[in-house]
Amino acid sequence: MRVGVLSLRVAVAGAALAAGGGLAAPAQAAPSFCGHDQRATPDARYLCVKTGDLLDVRIGDVKPTQPSLGYDEVYYKLGRYTLGKDAVNKKFDDWCEADGRVAAASVKPGARLDDPSSFTCELPVGGETAASVAAMKTVVIGPGGRPYLTDGHHTLTSFAETPDGGLDMHVRLRVLGNLSTLPRKRFWAEMAAHKWDYLRDPEGKPVKVNKLPDSVGLSNFQDDKYRSLLYFGRDIGYTQNSVPFQEFYWGSWVRDGKPVDLSTWNANDLASYLSTVKTLTQKMTALPKSTVVDSGFTAGQLGALDQWNAGAPATKGEFDKLSKPYDASKPGKLAYALEYKRVHGLN
């Protein structure tokens, strides 16, 4: 199907979310001031967007809906972007995927992430497919037209932190809903009802909405080590799905349920990190699918796999890919994260 930047309509808004977490899309009315009232707000350009629109945003304008990140996931991405061994730097693939256009098709010499004219994506603008749109990061439009990021905090932070990125670069995001007509208290009630925010710090303590970061970027977030650990367990213990903040719910289970002993986990050592990921993901796949993990979500709803490593031995599949050291021709995600930390004195 063909769409424009603000013309795509999703047939059933939030259908993928409903499949993962049983949540429905909100009822909404078009803002009454659309087309005839030029509101004095810096985000007025976002006031009239509709559910399903693909919205071009300056990434520094989006408001986070979570207080923390798994820093090691961002370090992996930055390591891949700056120390990588790919024929085509993965940052261009990541930008094209986030923009709804699958992956990079061609990259000019000296191409920069903040200059989309220096590379091309597999799909042109207007040539998006249902699958490519489903992979996009998402926003909800809040009071004053402010775009609130509901998925993509790690990706946009990585774009902001990489040398040829920054807060002024642009990418398109898929609109989950426009709640800009609601007063602030009702807006946050709607966000909570649809589980479009995550208001707990790394220790599980509640976070007030006025304490959320004002923008993406590492320095704006707390570091959640449990969230990092879960990221590296993708497709080994669980598969990523459409439930927002999926890994945070699993992380809460790790922190509060203590299924594994983390006292000897060394987050700066590859062997220790791998061993911890292996033990944890084995515990995840051993859970009955009906087990409530956190916030009412079951292991099945949070994507727990039927078999560890999708049934493959440790020397195969995703765990084997994760295990590759930095000196391999194709290093694993953990190796990139640890090398980035070593190079930048972060360990």
PyMOL commands that set and color helices and strands:
alter all, ss='L'
color gray80, all
select helices_A, chain A and resi 15-21+44-46+59-61+71-83+90-98+116-118+130-134+143-145+153-161+184-193+209-211+218-220+225-231+246-257+270-286+308-311+317-323+333-343
alter helices_A, ss='H'
color red, helices_A
select strands_A, chain A and resi 54-58+68-69+104-107+119-121+138-141+147-151+170-178+222-223+292-294+297-298
alter strands_A, ss='S'
color yellow, strands_A
deselect
rebuild
show_as cartoon
